[in-house]
Amino acid sequence: PAKSSEFWLRAIKGCPTAPISTPTPSAAPPPGATSHQSHRSTPPTRQRDTSMWKLLLLTAAATAVELKQKMIIRNTGSEDLAVYFMGALHEGDLSLWDGSETLNDIVSPGQVTARYVRYNDSFAVRSGDLKWRVRLSLYKNDDAEQPYKMTFHNVMTDEKDQPVELKHHAAGYLWIEPNHHVTHSAAQGHEFALRDRESKERLAVSVHALGRDEL
């Protein structure tokens, strides 16, 4: 993802440009002729272009400001994990989802992937054989010590029950039943671990604030 200055540059490059013309000096009026001075208003096209410039620049600035955290996913299992970006779903409302997905990464066992994220972003994670599947969502929490909320969705509704085991604190694990979800507040860097129905490790995920060199 681009840094703040790159967002501005992208916005400028993506804006439509209006031709810049310089007025041509007109010949002096003949002696005795009446001089008329006309005042042209700003062409509607130029007004629209100016408004579009402002809108795109404001959008780019807002996008840059929103990018304040990154999500780190570790593959703690024995097979590949595919990570798909689903978009921003306010409070997990799937009615806002347009049905599209973007493949972000395929994470091999023992490997790590990191994604820059905004609040309300959701990700689908699937095992290599597509049998184990979860959805991860990030939200803002109104707590200075625990500024994040993570929601873990068990999206598996197959014939065979596939509960997901979530380690949310040092105390132990809890089960997330099929087609259910659990939300927990989290401090920066706190790692959640997910296991399958046989208590085999699948992934670990944590959220971190951006460093100065990433802003």
C-alpha positions in Angstrom: 0.0 0.0 0.0 1.1 3.5 -0.8 2.4 6.0 1.8 0.5 9.2 2.3 2.5 11.1 -0.4 1.9 8.3 -2.9 -1.9 8.5 -2.3 -1.8 12.2 -3.2 0.3 11.4 -6.3 -2.1 8.7 -7.4 -5.1 11.0 -7.0 -3.5 13.7 -9.1 -2.5 11.3 -11.8 -6.0 9.8 -11.9 -7.7 13.2 -12.3 -8.9 14.4 -15.7 -7.0 17.4 -17.0 -8.4 20.5 -18.5 -6.5 22.3 -21.4 -4.7 25.4 -20.3 -4.9 28.1 -22.9 -3.4 31.6 -22.8 -5.4 34.5 -24.2 -4.3 35.9 -27.6 -3.8 39.7 -27.6 -6.4 41.3 -29.8 -5.7 44.1 -32.3 -6.1 47.7 -31.1 -9.5 49.2 -32.1 -9.5 51.8 -34.8 -9.7 55.5 -33.8 -13.3 56.5 -32.9 -14.5 53.0 -32.4 -16.3 52.0 -29.2 -14.4 49.6 -27.0 -16.3 46.7 -25.5 -14.9 44.6 -22.7 -16.5 41.2 -22.2 -16.3 39.1 -19.0 -16.4 35.4 -19.5 -17.6 33.2 -16.6 -15.7 30.0 -15.7 -16.7 27.3 -18.2 -18.9 24.6 -16.6 -16.4 21.9 -17.7 -13.6 23.6 -15.7 -15.9 23.9 -12.7 -16.6 20.2 -12.8 -13.0 19.3 -13.2 -12.0 21.5 -10.2 -14.7 19.8 -8.1 -13.5 16.4 -9.2 -9.9 17.3 -8.3 -11.0 18.3 -4.8 -13.1 15.2 -4.3 -10.3 12.8 -5.4 -7.7 14.5 -3.3 -9.9 14.4 -0.2 -10.7 10.8 -0.8 -7.0 10.0 -1.2 -6.2 11.8 2.0 -8.9 10.0 3.9 -7.7 6.7 2.6 -4.1 7.4 3.7 -5.3 8.4 7.2 -7.4 5.2 7.6 -4.4 2.9 7.0 -3.2 2.8 10.6 -2.7 -0.9 11.2 -1.6 -4.1 9.7 -2.8 -7.7 10.2 -0.3 -10.5 10.4 -1.4 -14.0 9.7 0.9 -17.0 10.5 0.2 -20.4 9.0 0.7 -22.7 12.0 -0.8 -25.7 10.2 0.4 -28.3 7.8 -1.2 -27.2 4.5 -1.4 -24.0 2.5 -3.8 -21.2 3.4 -5.3 -18.9 0.8 -6.2 -15.4 2.1 -8.9 -13.4 0.2 -9.9 -9.8 0.8 -13.7 -9.4 0.9 -13.9 -5.7 1.3 -15.2 -3.4 4.1 -18.3 -4.9 5.8 -19.7 -2.5 8.4 -20.4 -4.6 11.5 -20.0 -7.7 9.4 -23.2 -6.9 7.4 -23.0 -9.3 4.5 -25.8 -7.4 2.7 -23.1 -4.8 2.0 -20.8 -7.3 0.3 -20.9 -7.3 -3.5 -19.8 -10.9 -3.7 -16.3 -10.2 -4.9 -13.0 -11.4 -3.5 -9.4 -10.6 -4.1 -6.7 -13.2 -3.6 -4.1 -11.5 -1.3 -1.7 -14.4 -0.7 -1.2 -18.1 -0.5 0.6 -18.8 2.8 2.7 -22.0 3.0 3.0 -23.9 6.3 5.3 -22.0 8.7 5.2 -18.8 6.6 3.7 -15.4 7.4 1.8 -12.8 5.5 1.1 -9.2 6.5 -1.7 -7.0 5.1 -2.3 -3.3 5.6 -5.9 -3.0 6.8 -8.7 -0.6 7.6 -11.4 -0.9 10.2 -14.4 -3.0 8.9 -12.1 -5.0 6.5 -12.9 -8.7 6.2 -10.9 -11.6 5.0 -11.8 -15.1 4.0 -9.2 -17.8 4.8 -9.4 -21.2 3.2 -7.2 -24.3 3.5 -5.5 -25.8 0.5 -8.2 -28.5 0.2 -11.0 -25.9 0.8 -12.4 -28.0 3.7 -11.4 -25.6 6.5 -12.7 -22.1 6.2 -13.0 -19.0 8.4 -13.7 -15.3 8.0 -11.7 -12.6 9.9 -13.0 -9.1 10.5 -11.4 -6.1 12.1 -13.2 -3.3 13.9 -12.4 -0.3 16.0 -12.8 -0.6 19.8 -13.3 2.5 22.0 -10.6 1.4 24.4 -7.1 3.0 24.5 -5.5 -0.2 25.9 -7.4 -2.5 23.6 -8.0 -0.5 20.4 -9.1 -3.4 18.2 -11.9 -5.8 18.0 -11.5 -9.1 16.0 -14.4 -11.2 14.9 -13.9 -14.8 14.0 -16.6 -16.4 11.8 -17.0 -20.1 11.4 -18.5 -20.2 7.9 -18.4 -24.0 7.5 -21.9 -25.4 7.3 -21.1 -28.8 5.8 -22.9 -32.0 6.7 -20.1 -33.0 9.1 -19.8 -30.5 12.0 -16.7 -28.4 11.8 -16.3 -26.3 14.9 -13.4 -24.0 15.2 -11.3 -23.7 18.3 -10.2 -20.2 19.3 -7.5 -19.4 21.8 -8.3 -15.9 22.9 -6.4 -15.6 26.2 -3.8 -17.7 28.1 -6.7 -19.3 30.0 -7.6 -21.6 27.2 -9.7 -22.2 24.1 -13.4 -21.9 23.2 -15.4 -23.5 20.4 -17.0 -21.5 17.6 -19.9 -23.6 16.2 -20.7 -23.7 12.5 -22.3 -20.5 11.2 -21.5 -18.7 14.4 -19.0 -16.0 15.2 -17.1 -14.6 18.2 -15.8 -11.1 18.8 -13.0 -10.2 21.1 -11.2 -7.0 22.0 -7.5 -7.0 21.5 -4.4 -5.0 22.4 -1.8 -4.2 19.8 0.2 -7.4 18.9 -2.1 -9.7 20.8 -2.1 -13.0 18.9 -5.2 -15.2 18.5 -4.8 -18.9 17.5 -7.3 -21.0 15.6 -7.5 -24.8 15.5 -9.7 -27.3 13.7 -12.1 -29.8 15.2 -9.3 -32.2 15.9 -7.4 -29.4 17.8 -4.8 -29.2 15.1 -3.2 -25.8 14.6 -4.4 -23.8 11.6 -3.4 -20.1 11.9 -2.5 -17.3 14.3 -3.5 -13.7 13.7 -2.5 -10.4 15.3 -3.0 -6.7 14.6 -0.3 -4.0 14.9 -0.1 -0.2 14.6 2.0 1.1 11.8 5.6 2.2 12.4 6.7 5.7 11.5 8.4 4.5 8.3 5.0 3.0 7.2 2.9 6.1 7.7 
